[in-house]
Structures are given as structure tokens and as C-alpha cells.
Amino acid sequence: MSALGHYIEEEGIASVAISLIRPQTENTKPPRALWVPFELGRPFGPPSDPTFQNCVILMALRMLEEGGGPARIADFPDDDPRERPDPGWRLPIAGAATGDGAPAALADAFETELARLADAYDRSVTARGRTTVGLSGLPIAAAGGYVARWVRGEAPASPVADMSAPLALRFAIDDVKAYFLEAALAPGSRPSSRQLCDWLWNETAAGKSLFALRRANLDAPDERLKLIASNFMVPAVRALAAG
């Protein structure tokens, strides 16, 4: 978006970008940009907080009144208030034992966790009135079972008629991640995204399974599977931290 700002301004339309990665914005040098210290995917701050989000939007729009560049970057002064951990939040379940970490043991433990989360997920969805699970078009047990087969070292055919096996795997993984994170959103609690993701990636068999699946397919002969393993199974920041 920073690069597009130059083309937009050439047509006589003032623009302002929201920047989540300051070095990238410094390189592209947009006419105007507001850098925000939030995690990727949250350019306006925490979800369901319109008051805070309006502050971000208004500060960005005020940059239009103050003139431009050739490259001007302002810093938003406040951190995401939802990044403070909730001391009252409790894990929805303890992570299932993964045995010796062999693929079959990981997959079994992952499927055990998935089944045990059903009640917590149902309570969360009822309280919030929405879910993001469903991208694969499969029931969550089927999506989890498909992922587990890959974790065991199989290469199963796609269970979705109009999707390739790698694409179905990607979407099934997205559903699994959403299911775990939504199940952890217990009514009345406000865990930070770091709390949620630390639990998923560090303490569950699901997280360990996805790390293992990623490692196993980084050099897959199927270029589509290799791309998905590199970019979509595990968040980049988690993959980098794990080495």
C-alpha cells in the first residue's frame, strides 16, 4: 500500500498508509504513513474496540491536513491495550501427551485435543455469536482428521471435490487453528493474542503437529505443498523463533 500511495497521489488524490512494518515503509517512502505498533493483521488495533480504532483512523486522517512528504512517517503513540495479558484467563484444556514425539503419537494427541475442545468451542461461539471456522467446508472433526493423516506421513487425496490435496490441507489447517483459538476465548475473559498463541504453539499437540508437518514438507516435491509449508502452516514469527 505504501508503494501504491505514489500512484494515487500522481492522480491528484491525497493518500495516507497504515504501516505495520516500519523498515519496509522507510524503504518504500510513501507520501504519508502512520506507523502503528500492533501485530500483523491488526492495523487499527484490537478487534471489537471501536473507540481505540477510531483514534487510529483519526490520527491517520489528520496527516492529510498536515501536508506530505516527499516521505513522511508519524508514529502512533499507544500500544494495543489487548496485548496486556489477562491474569484471569485459564487454558481451555491441558495439552495432550505426545509420547516420544513420533508422527503417529503427535497425530493421536492432536485428535484427542480436538475432541476435548468441543464444549469450550461451543460456549465461545454461543457467547460471541460468530465463528471463523469453515474455510475448508469440512466439519471440524473431518478437517482435523485430514490434517492428522498428513501428520502421520500419509498423502491423502483431497476430501473436497473442487480443491487439490495441498489446498484442502491449507484450509483444513486454517480451520483447526481458528477452532483452537476460538475455543480458548472463554466467555468473560479477554486473553491477549500472545497468551492465545503461546498456548497453541508452545503447549498443545496441535501446535507441535503443525511444526512437524511444516518441517516434513519444506522440501516436498510438490511445489504447491512446499509453498503452503513455507508460508501458511505456522506463522512466520513462530517459525523463525523455533529456528
C-alpha positions as CSV (number, residue, x, y, z in Angstrom):
1,M,0.0,0.0,0.0
2,S,2.9,2.4,0.6
3,A,4.1,2.0,-3.0
4,L,0.5,2.5,-4.3
5,G,0.4,5.8,-2.5
6,H,2.7,7.3,-5.0
7,Y,0.5,6.3,-8.0
8,I,-2.6,7.5,-6.2
9,E,-1.1,10.9,-5.5
10,E,0.0,11.3,-9.1
11,E,-3.7,11.3,-9.9
12,G,-4.2,14.2,-7.5
13,I,-5.7,12.2,-4.7
14,A,-4.1,12.6,-1.2
15,S,-3.3,9.3,0.5
16,V,-2.1,8.0,3.9
17,A,-1.0,4.5,4.6
18,I,-1.1,2.5,7.8
19,S,2.3,0.9,8.4
20,L,2.8,-2.2,10.5
21,I,6.4,-2.8,9.5
22,R,8.4,0.5,9.8
23,P,11.6,-0.6,7.9
24,Q,9.5,-1.6,4.9
25,T,7.7,1.8,5.0
26,E,11.0,3.6,5.3
27,N,12.2,1.8,2.1
28,T,9.1,2.5,0.0
29,K,8.8,6.1,1.2
30,P,5.0,6.8,0.9
31,P,3.9,10.4,0.8
32,R,2.3,9.9,4.3
33,A,2.2,6.9,6.6
34,L,1.1,6.3,10.2
35,W,3.2,3.5,11.8
36,V,1.3,1.5,14.4
37,P,2.9,-0.8,17.0
38,F,0.4,-3.6,16.5
39,E,0.7,-7.2,15.4
40,L,0.3,-8.1,11.8
41,G,-3.4,-8.3,10.8
42,R,-4.5,-5.6,13.2
43,P,-3.7,-2.3,11.5
44,F,-6.3,-0.4,13.6
45,G,-5.6,-2.2,16.9
46,P,-7.7,-4.7,18.8
47,P,-10.9,-6.2,17.5
48,S,-14.2,-5.1,19.0
49,D,-12.8,-1.8,20.3
50,P,-14.2,0.9,18.0
51,T,-13.2,3.8,20.3
52,F,-9.5,2.8,20.1
53,Q,-9.8,2.1,16.3
54,N,-11.3,5.5,15.7
55,C,-8.3,7.1,17.4
56,V,-6.0,5.3,14.9
57,I,-8.2,6.3,11.9
58,L,-8.5,10.0,13.0
59,M,-4.7,10.3,13.6
60,A,-4.1,8.9,10.1
61,L,-6.7,11.3,8.5
62,R,-5.2,14.3,10.3
63,M,-1.9,13.6,8.4
64,L,-3.9,14.6,5.2
65,E,-4.4,18.1,6.7
66,E,-0.8,18.5,7.7
67,G,0.7,18.0,4.2
68,G,3.0,15.4,2.8
69,G,6.5,14.2,2.1
70,P,8.2,13.5,-0.1
71,A,8.1,10.8,2.6
72,R,6.6,11.4,6.0
73,I,6.1,8.8,8.7
74,A,4.3,9.5,12.0
75,D,4.3,7.1,15.0
76,F,1.1,6.2,16.7
77,P,1.8,6.8,20.4
78,D,-0.2,4.0,22.1
79,D,0.3,0.2,22.3
80,D,-2.6,-2.2,21.7
81,P,-4.4,-2.4,25.0
82,R,-5.4,-6.0,24.3
83,E,-1.7,-7.1,24.3
84,R,-1.7,-6.9,28.1
85,P,-2.2,-10.4,29.4
86,D,-5.4,-11.3,31.2
87,P,-4.4,-12.8,34.6
88,G,-7.8,-14.4,34.9
89,W,-7.7,-16.4,31.7
90,R,-7.4,-20.1,32.0
91,L,-6.4,-22.8,29.5
92,P,-9.4,-24.5,27.9
93,I,-7.6,-27.8,28.2
94,A,-4.1,-29.0,29.0
95,G,-2.1,-30.2,26.0
96,A,-2.4,-33.9,25.3
97,A,0.7,-36.1,25.9
98,T,2.6,-36.5,22.7
99,G,4.7,-39.6,23.7
100,D,8.0,-39.7,22.1
101,G,7.1,-37.1,19.5
102,A,6.8,-39.6,16.7
103,P,4.3,-38.6,13.9
104,A,1.7,-41.1,14.9
105,A,1.8,-40.1,18.6
106,L,1.6,-36.4,17.7
107,A,-1.4,-37.0,15.4
108,D,-3.2,-39.1,18.0
109,A,-2.7,-36.5,20.7
110,F,-3.8,-33.7,18.3
111,E,-7.1,-35.5,17.5
112,T,-7.6,-36.1,21.3
113,E,-7.3,-32.4,21.9
114,L,-9.6,-31.5,19.1
115,A,-12.4,-33.7,20.6
116,R,-11.8,-32.4,24.1
117,L,-12.2,-28.8,22.9
118,A,-15.8,-29.2,21.6
119,D,-17.6,-27.9,24.7
120,A,-15.3,-24.9,25.1
121,Y,-15.7,-24.1,21.4
122,D,-19.4,-24.3,21.6
123,R,-19.6,-22.0,24.6
124,S,-17.3,-19.5,22.9
125,V,-19.3,-19.4,19.7
126,T,-22.6,-19.1,21.6
127,A,-21.3,-16.2,23.6
128,R,-19.8,-14.3,20.7
129,G,-22.4,-15.3,18.1
130,R,-19.9,-16.0,15.3
131,T,-17.0,-18.2,14.2
132,T,-14.4,-18.1,11.5
133,V,-14.2,-21.9,11.3
134,G,-15.4,-23.3,8.0
135,L,-13.0,-22.3,5.3
136,S,-12.4,-25.9,4.2
137,G,-16.1,-26.7,4.1
138,L,-15.5,-29.7,6.2
139,P,-16.9,-30.5,9.7
140,I,-14.1,-29.7,12.2
141,A,-13.6,-33.4,13.1
142,A,-13.1,-34.2,9.4
143,A,-10.8,-31.2,8.9
144,G,-8.8,-32.3,11.9
145,G,-8.7,-35.9,10.8
146,Y,-7.4,-34.9,7.3
147,V,-4.6,-32.9,8.9
148,A,-3.8,-35.7,11.2
149,R,-3.4,-38.1,8.3
150,W,-0.8,-35.8,6.8
151,V,1.0,-35.6,10.2
152,R,1.2,-39.4,10.2
153,G,3.1,-39.2,7.0
154,E,0.3,-40.0,4.6
155,A,-0.5,-38.0,1.4
156,P,-4.3,-38.5,1.3
157,A,-6.5,-37.4,-1.6
158,S,-8.5,-34.2,-1.2
159,P,-11.8,-34.7,0.7
160,V,-13.2,-31.6,-1.1
161,A,-14.2,-32.1,-4.7
162,D,-13.0,-28.8,-6.2
163,M,-9.8,-28.5,-4.2
164,S,-6.4,-30.0,-4.7
165,A,-5.0,-32.0,-1.7
166,P,-2.5,-29.3,-0.8
167,L,-5.1,-26.6,-0.9
168,A,-7.6,-28.7,1.1
169,L,-4.8,-29.2,3.7
170,R,-4.1,-25.5,3.9
171,F,-7.8,-24.7,4.5
172,A,-8.2,-27.6,7.0
173,I,-5.2,-26.3,8.9
174,D,-6.7,-22.8,9.0
175,D,-9.9,-24.2,10.4
176,V,-8.0,-26.2,13.0
177,K,-6.1,-23.1,14.2
178,A,-9.3,-21.0,14.3
179,Y,-11.1,-23.7,16.2
180,F,-8.4,-23.9,18.9
181,L,-8.1,-20.2,19.3
182,E,-11.8,-19.6,19.4
183,A,-12.3,-22.4,22.0
184,A,-9.8,-20.6,24.2
185,L,-11.9,-17.4,24.2
186,A,-13.9,-18.3,27.3
187,P,-16.9,-16.0,27.9
188,G,-15.9,-13.3,30.4
189,S,-12.1,-13.5,29.6
190,R,-10.0,-11.3,27.4
191,P,-6.7,-13.1,26.8
192,S,-4.2,-11.3,24.7
193,S,-3.3,-12.7,21.3
194,R,0.1,-13.6,22.7
195,Q,-1.4,-15.6,25.5
196,L,-3.6,-17.5,23.0
197,C,-0.8,-18.1,20.5
198,D,1.7,-19.1,23.2
199,W,-0.7,-21.7,24.3
200,L,-1.5,-23.0,20.8
201,W,2.1,-23.1,19.5
202,N,4.0,-24.0,22.7
203,E,1.7,-26.1,24.8
204,T,-0.6,-28.2,22.5
205,A,-0.1,-31.3,20.5
206,A,-1.8,-29.4,17.6
207,G,0.9,-26.8,17.6
208,K,3.7,-29.5,17.8
209,S,1.9,-31.4,15.0
210,L,1.9,-28.3,12.7
211,F,5.5,-27.6,13.3
212,A,6.3,-31.2,12.5
213,L,4.2,-31.1,9.3
214,R,5.9,-27.9,8.2
215,R,9.4,-29.4,8.7
216,A,8.4,-32.5,6.8
217,N,7.2,-30.6,3.8
218,L,9.6,-27.7,3.4
219,D,11.3,-29.7,0.6
220,A,8.3,-31.5,-0.7
221,P,8.5,-32.4,-4.4
222,D,5.0,-30.9,-4.9
223,E,5.7,-27.1,-5.3
224,R,2.2,-26.3,-4.0
225,L,2.7,-28.3,-0.8
226,K,6.2,-26.7,-0.4
227,L,4.7,-23.2,-0.7
228,I,2.0,-24.0,1.8
229,A,4.5,-25.5,4.3
230,S,6.8,-22.5,4.0
231,N,4.1,-19.8,4.3
232,F,0.8,-21.0,5.7
233,M,1.1,-23.8,8.3
234,V,3.0,-21.9,11.0
235,P,3.1,-18.1,11.4
236,A,6.5,-16.7,10.2
237,V,7.3,-15.2,13.6
238,R,6.8,-18.5,15.3
239,A,8.8,-20.4,12.6
240,L,11.7,-18.0,13.0
241,A,11.7,-18.3,16.8
242,A,11.7,-22.1,16.6
243,G,14.7,-22.0,14.2
